């Protein structure tokens, strides 16, 4: 899964949660959700989580 920003002409870009999969020997993309309404900080945090990062910073 990954986050992809899709440009729109006169609107802010669409921010989509996507998944890649193989079908008939081709790579396909499937949109799992539209996260455009989330604040950009939350989208950045989600990107970190999808890459295997930590959800909460260490306090010690």
PDBQT receptor file of N, H, CA, C and O in Angstrom, charges set to zero:
ATOM      1  N   UNK A   1       0.834  -1.176   0.000  1.00  0.00    +0.000 N 
ATOM      2  CA  UNK A   1       0.000   0.000   0.000  1.00  0.00    +0.000 C 
ATOM      3  C   UNK A   1       0.881   1.242   0.000  1.00  0.00    +0.000 C 
ATOM      4  O   UNK A   1       1.989   1.238   0.536  1.00  0.00    +0.000 OA
ATOM      5  N   UNK A   2       0.386   2.264  -0.589  1.00  0.00    +0.000 N 
ATOM      6  H   UNK A   2      -0.514   2.268  -1.025  1.00  0.00    +0.000 HD
ATOM      7  CA  UNK A   2       1.124   3.516  -0.681  1.00  0.00    +0.000 C 
ATOM      8  C   UNK A   2       0.150   4.670  -0.863  1.00  0.00    +0.000 C 
ATOM      9  O   UNK A   2      -1.020   4.476  -1.193  1.00  0.00    +0.000 OA
ATOM     10  N   UNK A   3       0.661   5.870  -0.639  1.00  0.00    +0.000 N 
ATOM     11  H   UNK A   3       1.612   6.027  -0.371  1.00  0.00    +0.000 HD
ATOM     12  CA  UNK A   3      -0.112   7.102  -0.828  1.00  0.00    +0.000 C 
ATOM     13  C   UNK A   3       0.318   7.723  -2.149  1.00  0.00    +0.000 C 
ATOM     14  O   UNK A   3       1.510   7.837  -2.433  1.00  0.00    +0.000 OA
ATOM     15  N   UNK A   4      -0.658   8.122  -2.949  1.00  0.00    +0.000 N 
ATOM     16  H   UNK A   4      -1.627   8.030  -2.718  1.00  0.00    +0.000 HD
ATOM     17  CA  UNK A   4      -0.351   8.764  -4.228  1.00  0.00    +0.000 C 
ATOM     18  C   UNK A   4      -1.146  10.059  -4.337  1.00  0.00    +0.000 C 
ATOM     19  O   UNK A   4      -2.340  10.106  -4.042  1.00  0.00    +0.000 OA
ATOM     20  N   UNK A   5      -0.456  11.099  -4.765  1.00  0.00    +0.000 N 
ATOM     21  H   UNK A   5       0.514  11.061  -5.004  1.00  0.00    +0.000 HD
ATOM     22  CA  UNK A   5      -1.118  12.392  -5.009  1.00  0.00    +0.000 C 
ATOM     23  C   UNK A   5      -1.371  12.511  -6.510  1.00  0.00    +0.000 C 
ATOM     24  O   UNK A   5      -0.447  12.424  -7.319  1.00  0.00    +0.000 OA
ATOM     25  N   UNK A   6      -2.632  12.711  -6.865  1.00  0.00    +0.000 N 
ATOM     26  H   UNK A   6      -3.383  12.782  -6.208  1.00  0.00    +0.000 HD
ATOM     27  CA  UNK A   6      -3.050  12.818  -8.259  1.00  0.00    +0.000 C 
ATOM     28  C   UNK A   6      -3.420  14.274  -8.522  1.00  0.00    +0.000 C 
ATOM     29  O   UNK A   6      -4.354  14.787  -7.905  1.00  0.00    +0.000 OA
ATOM     30  N   UNK A   7      -2.704  14.958  -9.433  1.00  0.00    +0.000 N 
ATOM     31  H   UNK A   7      -1.946  14.541  -9.935  1.00  0.00    +0.000 HD
ATOM     32  CA  UNK A   7      -3.016  16.364  -9.684  1.00  0.00    +0.000 C 
ATOM     33  C   UNK A   7      -4.387  16.544 -10.343  1.00  0.00    +0.000 C 
ATOM     34  O   UNK A   7      -4.795  15.755 -11.195  1.00  0.00    +0.000 OA
ATOM     35  N   UNK A   8      -5.075  17.592  -9.928  1.00  0.00    +0.000 N 
ATOM     36  H   UNK A   8      -4.743  18.233  -9.235  1.00  0.00    +0.000 HD
ATOM     37  CA  UNK A   8      -6.327  18.029 -10.550  1.00  0.00    +0.000 C 
ATOM     38  C   UNK A   8      -6.056  19.380 -11.190  1.00  0.00    +0.000 C 
ATOM     39  O   UNK A   8      -5.188  20.119 -10.725  1.00  0.00    +0.000 OA
ATOM     40  N   UNK A   9      -6.765  19.707 -12.223  1.00  0.00    +0.000 N 
ATOM     41  H   UNK A   9      -7.470  19.107 -12.601  1.00  0.00    +0.000 HD
ATOM     42  CA  UNK A   9      -6.478  20.933 -12.970  1.00  0.00    +0.000 C 
ATOM     43  C   UNK A   9      -6.558  22.184 -12.108  1.00  0.00    +0.000 C 
ATOM     44  O   UNK A   9      -5.534  22.815 -11.849  1.00  0.00    +0.000 OA
ATOM     45  N   UNK A  10      -7.733  22.550 -11.665  1.00  0.00    +0.000 N 
ATOM     46  H   UNK A  10      -8.565  22.038 -11.876  1.00  0.00    +0.000 HD
ATOM     47  CA  UNK A  10      -7.909  23.792 -10.915  1.00  0.00    +0.000 C 
ATOM     48  C   UNK A  10      -8.261  23.541  -9.453  1.00  0.00    +0.000 C 
ATOM     49  O   UNK A  10      -8.716  24.451  -8.760  1.00  0.00    +0.000 OA
ATOM     50  N   UNK A  11      -8.054  22.322  -8.984  1.00  0.00    +0.000 N 
ATOM     51  H   UNK A  11      -7.685  21.584  -9.547  1.00  0.00    +0.000 HD
ATOM     52  CA  UNK A  11      -8.386  21.944  -7.617  1.00  0.00    +0.000 C 
ATOM     53  C   UNK A  11      -7.145  21.392  -6.939  1.00  0.00    +0.000 C 
ATOM     54  O   UNK A  11      -6.167  21.058  -7.607  1.00  0.00    +0.000 OA
ATOM     55  N   UNK A  12      -7.177  21.296  -5.624  1.00  0.00    +0.000 N 
ATOM     56  H   UNK A  12      -7.972  21.568  -5.081  1.00  0.00    +0.000 HD
ATOM     57  CA  UNK A  12      -6.054  20.648  -4.936  1.00  0.00    +0.000 C 
ATOM     58  C   UNK A  12      -5.926  19.192  -5.388  1.00  0.00    +0.000 C 
ATOM     59  O   UNK A  12      -6.907  18.593  -5.830  1.00  0.00    +0.000 OA
ATOM     60  N   UNK A  13      -4.731  18.625  -5.280  1.00  0.00    +0.000 N 
ATOM     61  H   UNK A  13      -3.935  19.112  -4.921  1.00  0.00    +0.000 HD
ATOM     62  CA  UNK A  13      -4.550  17.246  -5.730  1.00  0.00    +0.000 C 
ATOM     63  C   UNK A  13      -5.353  16.255  -4.889  1.00  0.00    +0.000 C 
ATOM     64  O   UNK A  13      -5.574  16.474  -3.698  1.00  0.00    +0.000 OA
ATOM     65  N   UNK A  14      -5.780  15.175  -5.516  1.00  0.00    +0.000 N 
ATOM     66  H   UNK A  14      -5.601  14.997  -6.483  1.00  0.00    +0.000 HD
ATOM     67  CA  UNK A  14      -6.443  14.091  -4.791  1.00  0.00    +0.000 C 
ATOM     68  C   UNK A  14      -5.357  13.247  -4.140  1.00  0.00    +0.000 C 
ATOM     69  O   UNK A  14      -4.348  12.930  -4.769  1.00  0.00    +0.000 OA
ATOM     70  N   UNK A  15      -5.565  12.885  -2.886  1.00  0.00    +0.000 N 
ATOM     71  H   UNK A  15      -6.385  13.142  -2.374  1.00  0.00    +0.000 HD
ATOM     72  CA  UNK A  15      -4.608  12.060  -2.146  1.00  0.00    +0.000 C 
ATOM     73  C   UNK A  15      -5.280  10.719  -1.923  1.00  0.00    +0.000 C 
ATOM     74  O   UNK A  15      -6.292  10.631  -1.228  1.00  0.00    +0.000 OA
ATOM     75  N   UNK A  16      -4.711   9.666  -2.521  1.00  0.00    +0.000 N 
ATOM     76  H   UNK A  16      -3.888   9.738  -3.086  1.00  0.00    +0.000 HD
ATOM     77  CA  UNK A  16      -5.349   8.356  -2.518  1.00  0.00    +0.000 C 
ATOM     78  C   UNK A  16      -4.480   7.309  -1.835  1.00  0.00    +0.000 C 
ATOM     79  O   UNK A  16      -3.256   7.315  -1.968  1.00  0.00    +0.000 OA
ATOM     80  N   UNK A  17      -5.133   6.411  -1.103  1.00  0.00    +0.000 N 
ATOM     81  H   UNK A  17      -6.127   6.407  -0.996  1.00  0.00    +0.000 HD
ATOM     82  CA  UNK A  17      -4.481   5.232  -0.547  1.00  0.00    +0.000 C 
ATOM     83  C   UNK A  17      -4.640   4.134  -1.583  1.00  0.00    +0.000 C 
ATOM     84  O   UNK A  17      -5.762   3.762  -1.927  1.00  0.00    +0.000 OA
ATOM     85  N   UNK A  18      -3.518   3.608  -2.086  1.00  0.00    +0.000 N 
ATOM     86  H   UNK A  18      -2.607   3.910  -1.806  1.00  0.00    +0.000 HD
ATOM     87  CA  UNK A  18      -3.564   2.661  -3.198  1.00  0.00    +0.000 C 
ATOM     88  C   UNK A  18      -2.814   1.389  -2.883  1.00  0.00    +0.000 C 
ATOM     89  O   UNK A  18      -2.014   1.325  -1.950  1.00  0.00    +0.000 OA
ATOM     90  N   UNK A  19      -3.095   0.370  -3.691  1.00  0.00    +0.000 N 
ATOM     91  H   UNK A  19      -3.746   0.422  -4.448  1.00  0.00    +0.000 HD
ATOM     92  CA  UNK A  19      -2.463  -0.929  -3.563  1.00  0.00    +0.000 C 
ATOM     93  C   UNK A  19      -2.103  -1.412  -4.965  1.00  0.00    +0.000 C 
ATOM     94  O   UNK A  19      -2.879  -1.233  -5.904  1.00  0.00    +0.000 OA
ATOM     95  N   UNK A  20      -0.936  -2.018  -5.107  1.00  0.00    +0.000 N 
ATOM     96  H   UNK A  20      -0.305  -2.163  -4.344  1.00  0.00    +0.000 HD
ATOM     97  CA  UNK A  20      -0.532  -2.616  -6.378  1.00  0.00    +0.000 C 
ATOM     98  C   UNK A  20      -0.735  -4.115  -6.301  1.00  0.00    +0.000 C 
ATOM     99  O   UNK A  20      -0.530  -4.723  -5.250  1.00  0.00    +0.000 OA
ATOM    100  N   UNK A  21      -1.137  -4.707  -7.408  1.00  0.00    +0.000 N 
ATOM    101  H   UNK A  21      -1.303  -4.212  -8.261  1.00  0.00    +0.000 HD
ATOM    102  CA  UNK A  21      -1.314  -6.151  -7.477  1.00  0.00    +0.000 C 
ATOM    103  C   UNK A  21      -1.094  -6.598  -8.919  1.00  0.00    +0.000 C 
ATOM    104  O   UNK A  21      -1.152  -5.789  -9.846  1.00  0.00    +0.000 OA
ATOM    105  N   UNK A  22      -0.846  -7.869  -9.096  1.00  0.00    +0.000 N 
ATOM    106  H   UNK A  22      -0.798  -8.526  -8.343  1.00  0.00    +0.000 HD
ATOM    107  CA  UNK A  22      -0.621  -8.409 -10.432  1.00  0.00    +0.000 C 
ATOM    108  C   UNK A  22      -1.854  -9.132 -10.942  1.00  0.00    +0.000 C 
ATOM    109  O   UNK A  22      -2.528  -9.844 -10.198  1.00  0.00    +0.000 OA
ATOM    110  N   UNK A  23      -2.138  -8.938 -12.225  1.00  0.00    +0.000 N 
ATOM    111  H   UNK A  23      -1.591  -8.360 -12.830  1.00  0.00    +0.000 HD
ATOM    112  CA  UNK A  23      -3.271  -9.604 -12.864  1.00  0.00    +0.000 C 
ATOM    113  C   UNK A  23      -2.915  -9.863 -14.317  1.00  0.00    +0.000 C 
ATOM    114  O   UNK A  23      -2.590  -8.932 -15.054  1.00  0.00    +0.000 OA
ATOM    115  N   UNK A  24      -2.974 -11.109 -14.730  1.00  0.00    +0.000 N 
ATOM    116  H   UNK A  24      -3.239 -11.865 -14.132  1.00  0.00    +0.000 HD
ATOM    117  CA  UNK A  24      -2.652 -11.499 -16.109  1.00  0.00    +0.000 C 
ATOM    118  C   UNK A  24      -1.263 -11.023 -16.530  1.00  0.00    +0.000 C 
ATOM    119  O   UNK A  24      -1.071 -10.603 -17.671  1.00  0.00    +0.000 OA
ATOM    120  N   UNK A  25      -0.307 -11.087 -15.624  1.00  0.00    +0.000 N 
ATOM    121  H   UNK A  25      -0.464 -11.428 -14.697  1.00  0.00    +0.000 HD
ATOM    122  CA  UNK A  25       1.060 -10.697 -15.925  1.00  0.00    +0.000 C 
ATOM    123  C   UNK A  25       1.302  -9.197 -15.978  1.00  0.00    +0.000 C 
ATOM    124  O   UNK A  25       2.383  -8.761 -16.374  1.00  0.00    +0.000 OA
ATOM    125  N   UNK A  26       0.325  -8.410 -15.589  1.00  0.00    +0.000 N 
ATOM    126  H   UNK A  26      -0.554  -8.765 -15.268  1.00  0.00    +0.000 HD
ATOM    127  CA  UNK A  26       0.464  -6.951 -15.596  1.00  0.00    +0.000 C 
ATOM    128  C   UNK A  26       0.319  -6.426 -14.175  1.00  0.00    +0.000 C 
ATOM    129  O   UNK A  26      -0.340  -7.040 -13.336  1.00  0.00    +0.000 OA
ATOM    130  N   UNK A  27       0.940  -5.289 -13.920  1.00  0.00    +0.000 N 
ATOM    131  H   UNK A  27       1.475  -4.790 -14.601  1.00  0.00    +0.000 HD
ATOM    132  CA  UNK A  27       0.808  -4.636 -12.627  1.00  0.00    +0.000 C 
ATOM    133  C   UNK A  27      -0.385  -3.693 -12.693  1.00  0.00    +0.000 C 
ATOM    134  O   UNK A  27      -0.483  -2.852 -13.587  1.00  0.00    +0.000 OA
ATOM    135  N   UNK A  28      -1.285  -3.847 -11.733  1.00  0.00    +0.000 N 
ATOM    136  H   UNK A  28      -1.205  -4.530 -11.007  1.00  0.00    +0.000 HD
ATOM    137  CA  UNK A  28      -2.489  -3.009 -11.664  1.00  0.00    +0.000 C 
ATOM    138  C   UNK A  28      -2.499  -2.240 -10.353  1.00  0.00    +0.000 C 
ATOM    139  O   UNK A  28      -1.841  -2.631  -9.388  1.00  0.00    +0.000 OA
ATOM    140  N   UNK A  29      -3.247  -1.148 -10.324  1.00  0.00    +0.000 N 
ATOM    141  H   UNK A  29      -3.782  -0.831 -11.107  1.00  0.00    +0.000 HD
ATOM    142  CA  UNK A  29      -3.416  -0.350  -9.115  1.00  0.00    +0.000 C 
ATOM    143  C   UNK A  29      -4.884  -0.359  -8.727  1.00  0.00    +0.000 C 
ATOM    144  O   UNK A  29      -5.776  -0.303  -9.573  1.00  0.00    +0.000 OA
ATOM    145  N   UNK A  30      -5.106  -0.430  -7.417  1.00  0.00    +0.000 N 
ATOM    146  H   UNK A  30      -4.381  -0.476  -6.729  1.00  0.00    +0.000 HD
ATOM    147  CA  UNK A  30      -6.464  -0.395  -6.897  1.00  0.00    +0.000 C 
ATOM    148  C   UNK A  30      -6.516   0.711  -5.841  1.00  0.00    +0.000 C 
ATOM    149  O   UNK A  30      -5.655   0.773  -4.964  1.00  0.00    +0.000 OA
ATOM    150  N   UNK A  31      -7.520   1.580  -5.925  1.00  0.00    +0.000 N 
ATOM    151  H   UNK A  31      -8.219   1.530  -6.639  1.00  0.00    +0.000 HD
ATOM    152  CA  UNK A  31      -7.693   2.627  -4.931  1.00  0.00    +0.000 C 
ATOM    153  C   UNK A  31      -8.499   2.069  -3.767  1.00  0.00    +0.000 C 
ATOM    154  O   UNK A  31      -9.612   1.573  -3.941  1.00  0.00    +0.000 OA
ATOM    155  N   UNK A  32      -7.909   2.159  -2.569  1.00  0.00    +0.000 N 
ATOM    156  H   UNK A  32      -7.004   2.562  -2.428  1.00  0.00    +0.000 HD
ATOM    157  CA  UNK A  32      -8.573   1.654  -1.374  1.00  0.00    +0.000 C 
ATOM    158  C   UNK A  32      -9.345   2.745  -0.650  1.00  0.00    +0.000 C 
ATOM    159  O   UNK A  32     -10.338   2.469   0.024  1.00  0.00    +0.000 OA
ATOM    160  N   UNK A  33      -8.888   3.990  -0.789  1.00  0.00    +0.000 N 
ATOM    161  H   UNK A  33      -8.082   4.215  -1.337  1.00  0.00    +0.000 HD
ATOM    162  CA  UNK A  33      -9.583   5.080  -0.120  1.00  0.00    +0.000 C 
ATOM    163  C   UNK A  33      -9.057   6.431  -0.549  1.00  0.00    +0.000 C 
ATOM    164  O   UNK A  33      -7.924   6.569  -1.011  1.00  0.00    +0.000 OA
ATOM    165  N   UNK A  34      -9.908   7.419  -0.382  1.00  0.00    +0.000 N 
ATOM    166  H   UNK A  34     -10.828   7.307  -0.006  1.00  0.00    +0.000 HD
ATOM    167  CA  UNK A  34      -9.550   8.797  -0.674  1.00  0.00    +0.000 C 
ATOM    168  C   UNK A  34      -9.292   9.492   0.653  1.00  0.00    +0.000 C 
ATOM    169  O   UNK A  34     -10.203   9.625   1.471  1.00  0.00    +0.000 OA
ATOM    170  N   UNK A  35      -8.060   9.936   0.874  1.00  0.00    +0.000 N 
ATOM    171  H   UNK A  35      -7.320   9.828   0.210  1.00  0.00    +0.000 HD
ATOM    172  CA  UNK A  35      -7.695  10.594   2.129  1.00  0.00    +0.000 C 
ATOM    173  C   UNK A  35      -7.412  12.079   1.904  1.00  0.00    +0.000 C 
ATOM    174  O   UNK A  35      -6.660  12.689   2.664  1.00  0.00    +0.000 OA
ATOM    175  N   UNK A  36      -8.001  12.650   0.882  1.00  0.00    +0.000 N 
ATOM    176  H   UNK A  36      -8.612  12.155   0.265  1.00  0.00    +0.000 HD
ATOM    177  CA  UNK A  36      -7.767  14.048   0.526  1.00  0.00    +0.000 C 
ATOM    178  C   UNK A  36      -8.195  15.021   1.610  1.00  0.00    +0.000 C 
ATOM    179  O   UNK A  36      -7.611  16.097   1.739  1.00  0.00    +0.000 OA
ATOM    180  N   UNK A  37      -9.197  14.665   2.385  1.00  0.00    +0.000 N 
ATOM    181  H   UNK A  37      -9.672  13.791   2.281  1.00  0.00    +0.000 HD
ATOM    182  CA  UNK A  37      -9.709  15.591   3.404  1.00  0.00    +0.000 C 
ATOM    183  C   UNK A  37      -8.900  15.570   4.688  1.00  0.00    +0.000 C 
ATOM    184  O   UNK A  37      -9.118  16.411   5.560  1.00  0.00    +0.000 OA
ATOM    185  N   UNK A  38      -7.969  14.628   4.829  1.00  0.00    +0.000 N 
ATOM    186  H   UNK A  38      -7.792  13.945   4.120  1.00  0.00    +0.000 HD
ATOM    187  CA  UNK A  38      -7.118  14.606   6.013  1.00  0.00    +0.000 C 
ATOM    188  C   UNK A  38      -6.110  15.743   5.956  1.00  0.00    +0.000 C 
ATOM    189  O   UNK A  38      -5.697  16.144   4.868  1.00  0.00    +0.000 OA
ATOM    190  N   UNK A  39      -5.708  16.271   7.113  1.00  0.00    +0.000 N 
ATOM    191  H   UNK A  39      -6.044  15.945   7.996  1.00  0.00    +0.000 HD
ATOM    192  CA  UNK A  39      -4.638  17.286   7.117  1.00  0.00    +0.000 C 
ATOM    193  C   UNK A  39      -3.340  16.693   6.578  1.00  0.00    +0.000 C 
ATOM    194  O   UNK A  39      -3.094  15.496   6.725  1.00  0.00    +0.000 OA
ATOM    195  N   UNK A  40      -2.516  17.521   5.962  1.00  0.00    +0.000 N 
ATOM    196  H   UNK A  40      -2.716  18.494   5.843  1.00  0.00    +0.000 HD
ATOM    197  CA  UNK A  40      -1.285  17.032   5.334  1.00  0.00    +0.000 C 
ATOM    198  C   UNK A  40      -0.360  16.360   6.348  1.00  0.00    +0.000 C 
ATOM    199  O   UNK A  40       0.382  15.450   5.980  1.00  0.00    +0.000 OA
ATOM    200  N   UNK A  41      -0.385  16.788   7.627  1.00  0.00    +0.000 N 
ATOM    201  H   UNK A  41      -0.988  17.527   7.926  1.00  0.00    +0.000 HD
ATOM    202  CA  UNK A  41       0.449  16.155   8.650  1.00  0.00    +0.000 C 
ATOM    203  C   UNK A  41       0.021  14.711   8.864  1.00  0.00    +0.000 C 
ATOM    204  O   UNK A  41       0.866  13.832   9.035  1.00  0.00    +0.000 OA
ATOM    205  N   UNK A  42      -1.282  14.460   8.856  1.00  0.00    +0.000 N 
ATOM    206  H   UNK A  42      -1.968  15.174   8.717  1.00  0.00    +0.000 HD
ATOM    207  CA  UNK A  42      -1.802  13.102   9.039  1.00  0.00    +0.000 C 
ATOM    208  C   UNK A  42      -1.452  12.221   7.841  1.00  0.00    +0.000 C 
ATOM    209  O   UNK A  42      -1.146  11.039   8.000  1.00  0.00    +0.000 OA
ATOM    210  N   UNK A  43      -1.500  12.801   6.645  1.00  0.00    +0.000 N 
ATOM    211  H   UNK A  43      -1.749  13.761   6.516  1.00  0.00    +0.000 HD
ATOM    212  CA  UNK A  43      -1.132  12.046   5.439  1.00  0.00    +0.000 C 
ATOM    213  C   UNK A  43       0.349  11.675   5.502  1.00  0.00    +0.000 C 
ATOM    214  O   UNK A  43       0.723  10.555   5.154  1.00  0.00    +0.000 OA
ATOM    215  N   UNK A  44       1.189  12.608   5.944  1.00  0.00    +0.000 N 
ATOM    216  H   UNK A  44       0.885  13.518   6.227  1.00  0.00    +0.000 HD
ATOM    217  CA  UNK A  44       2.619  12.323   6.085  1.00  0.00    +0.000 C 
ATOM    218  C   UNK A  44       2.851  11.236   7.124  1.00  0.00    +0.000 C 
ATOM    219  O   UNK A  44       3.693  10.362   6.920  1.00  0.00    +0.000 OA
ATOM    220  N   UNK A  45       2.114  11.275   8.242  1.00  0.00    +0.000 N 
ATOM    221  H   UNK A  45       1.430  11.986   8.407  1.00  0.00    +0.000 HD
ATOM    222  CA  UNK A  45       2.223  10.236   9.268  1.00  0.00    +0.000 C 
ATOM    223  C   UNK A  45       1.801   8.883   8.714  1.00  0.00    +0.000 C 
ATOM    224  O   UNK A  45       2.427   7.866   9.016  1.00  0.00    +0.000 OA
ATOM    225  N   UNK A  46       0.750   8.863   7.910  1.00  0.00    +0.000 N 
ATOM    226  H   UNK A  46       0.242   9.688   7.665  1.00  0.00    +0.000 HD
ATOM    227  CA  UNK A  46       0.282   7.622   7.306  1.00  0.00    +0.000 C 
ATOM    228  C   UNK A  46       1.330   7.043   6.359  1.00  0.00    +0.000 C 
ATOM    229  O   UNK A  46       1.523   5.828   6.311  1.00  0.00    +0.000 OA
ATOM    230  N   UNK A  47       2.002   7.909   5.610  1.00  0.00    +0.000 N 
ATOM    231  H   UNK A  47       1.845   8.896   5.649  1.00  0.00    +0.000 HD
ATOM    232  CA  UNK A  47       3.080   7.464   4.725  1.00  0.00    +0.000 C 
ATOM    233  C   UNK A  47       4.179   6.774   5.523  1.00  0.00    +0.000 C 
ATOM    234  O   UNK A  47       4.692   5.732   5.115  1.00  0.00    +0.000 OA
ATOM    235  N   UNK A  48       4.539   7.364   6.672  1.00  0.00    +0.000 N 
ATOM    236  H   UNK A  48       4.122   8.211   7.004  1.00  0.00    +0.000 HD
ATOM    237  CA  UNK A  48       5.580   6.789   7.525  1.00  0.00    +0.000 C 
ATOM    238  C   UNK A  48       5.149   5.423   8.033  1.00  0.00    +0.000 C 
ATOM    239  O   UNK A  48       5.943   4.482   8.034  1.00  0.00    +0.000 OA
ATOM    240  N   UNK A  49       3.900   5.304   8.464  1.00  0.00    +0.000 N 
ATOM    241  H   UNK A  49       3.254   6.068   8.463  1.00  0.00    +0.000 HD
ATOM    242  CA  UNK A  49       3.404   4.022   8.949  1.00  0.00    +0.000 C 
ATOM    243  C   UNK A  49       3.413   2.958   7.860  1.00  0.00    +0.000 C 
ATOM    244  O   UNK A  49       3.754   1.805   8.123  1.00  0.00    +0.000 OA
ATOM    245  N   UNK A  50       3.044   3.332   6.650  1.00  0.00    +0.000 N 
ATOM    246  H   UNK A  50       2.768   4.269   6.437  1.00  0.00    +0.000 HD
ATOM    247  CA  UNK A  50       3.015   2.367   5.552  1.00  0.00    +0.000 C 
ATOM    248  C   UNK A  50       4.411   1.882   5.172  1.00  0.00    +0.000 C 
ATOM    249  O   UNK A  50       4.568   0.786   4.635  1.00  0.00    +0.000 OA
ATOM    250  N   UNK A  51       5.423   2.702   5.451  1.00  0.00    +0.000 N 
ATOM    251  H   UNK A  51       5.296   3.593   5.888  1.00  0.00    +0.000 HD
ATOM    252  CA  UNK A  51       6.802   2.308   5.170  1.00  0.00    +0.000 C 
ATOM    253  C   UNK A  51       7.428   1.528   6.318  1.00  0.00    +0.000 C 
ATOM    254  O   UNK A  51       8.603   1.165   6.255  1.00  0.00    +0.000 OA
ATOM    255  N   UNK A  52       6.642   1.265   7.377  1.00  0.00    +0.000 N 
ATOM    256  H   UNK A  52       5.688   1.560   7.428  1.00  0.00    +0.000 HD
ATOM    257  CA  UNK A  52       7.157   0.488   8.491  1.00  0.00    +0.000 C 
ATOM    258  C   UNK A  52       7.675   1.316   9.641  1.00  0.00    +0.000 C 
ATOM    259  O   UNK A  52       8.370   0.793  10.511  1.00  0.00    +0.000 OA
ATOM    260  N   UNK A  53       7.353   2.597   9.667  1.00  0.00    +0.000 N 
ATOM    261  H   UNK A  53       6.788   3.022   8.959  1.00  0.00    +0.000 HD
ATOM    262  CA  UNK A  53       7.814   3.474  10.728  1.00  0.00    +0.000 C 
ATOM    263  C   UNK A  53       6.987   3.309  11.989  1.00  0.00    +0.000 C 
ATOM    264  O   UNK A  53       6.086   2.473  12.053  1.00  0.00    +0.000 OA
ATOM    265  N   UNK A  54       7.306   4.121  12.998  1.00  0.00    +0.000 N 
ATOM    266  H   UNK A  54       8.038   4.800  12.946  1.00  0.00    +0.000 HD
ATOM    267  CA  UNK A  54       6.619   4.063  14.285  1.00  0.00    +0.000 C 
ATOM    268  C   UNK A  54       5.437   5.031  14.301  1.00  0.00    +0.000 C 
ATOM    269  O   UNK A  54       5.479   6.103  13.698  1.00  0.00    +0.000 OA
ATOM    270  N   UNK A  55       4.387   4.625  15.005  1.00  0.00    +0.000 N 
ATOM    271  H   UNK A  55       4.352   3.754  15.495  1.00  0.00    +0.000 HD
ATOM    272  CA  UNK A  55       3.196   5.462  15.117  1.00  0.00    +0.000 C 
ATOM    273  C   UNK A  55       3.361   6.518  16.202  1.00  0.00    +0.000 C 
ATOM    274  O   UNK A  55       2.778   7.598  16.107  1.00  0.00    +0.000 OA
ATOM    275  N   UNK A  56       4.159   6.215  17.241  1.00  0.00    +0.000 N 
ATOM    276  H   UNK A  56       4.633   5.338  17.318  1.00  0.00    +0.000 HD
ATOM    277  CA  UNK A  56       4.353   7.127  18.353  1.00  0.00    +0.000 C 
ATOM    278  C   UNK A  56       5.844   7.297  18.580  1.00  0.00    +0.000 C 
ATOM    279  O   UNK A  56       6.605   6.331  18.532  1.00  0.00    +0.000 OA
ATOM    280  N   UNK A  57       6.252   8.523  18.824  1.00  0.00    +0.000 N 
ATOM    281  H   UNK A  57       5.634   9.308  18.863  1.00  0.00    +0.000 HD
ATOM    282  CA  UNK A  57       7.662   8.770  19.085  1.00  0.00    +0.000 C 
ATOM    283  C   UNK A  57       8.049   8.209  20.449  1.00  0.00    +0.000 C 
ATOM    284  O   UNK A  57       7.211   8.123  21.346  1.00  0.00    +0.000 OA
ATOM    285  N   UNK A  58       9.308   7.829  20.607  1.00  0.00    +0.000 N 
ATOM    286  H   UNK A  58       9.989   7.899  19.879  1.00  0.00    +0.000 HD
ATOM    287  CA  UNK A  58       9.816   7.387  21.896  1.00  0.00    +0.000 C 
ATOM    288  C   UNK A  58       9.920   8.590  22.826  1.00  0.00    +0.000 C 
ATOM    289  O   UNK A  58      10.423   9.644  22.438  1.00  0.00    +0.000 OA
ATOM    290  N   UNK A  59       9.447   8.426  24.042  1.00  0.00    +0.000 N 
ATOM    291  H   UNK A  59       9.038   7.570  24.357  1.00  0.00    +0.000 HD
ATOM    292  CA  UNK A  59       9.481   9.522  25.002  1.00  0.00    +0.000 C 
ATOM    293  C   UNK A  59      10.703   9.447  25.919  1.00  0.00    +0.000 C 
ATOM    294  O   UNK A  59      10.969  10.397  26.655  1.00  0.00    +0.000 OA
ATOM    295  N   UNK A  60      11.450   8.344  25.892  1.00  0.00    +0.000 N 
ATOM    296  H   UNK A  60      11.233   7.572  25.293  1.00  0.00    +0.000 HD
ATOM    297  CA  UNK A  60      12.567   8.165  26.809  1.00  0.00    +0.000 C 
ATOM    298  C   UNK A  60      13.883   8.325  26.120  1.00  0.00    +0.000 C 
ATOM    299  O   UNK A  60      14.931   8.205  26.755  1.00  0.00    +0.000 OA
TER     300      UNK A  60
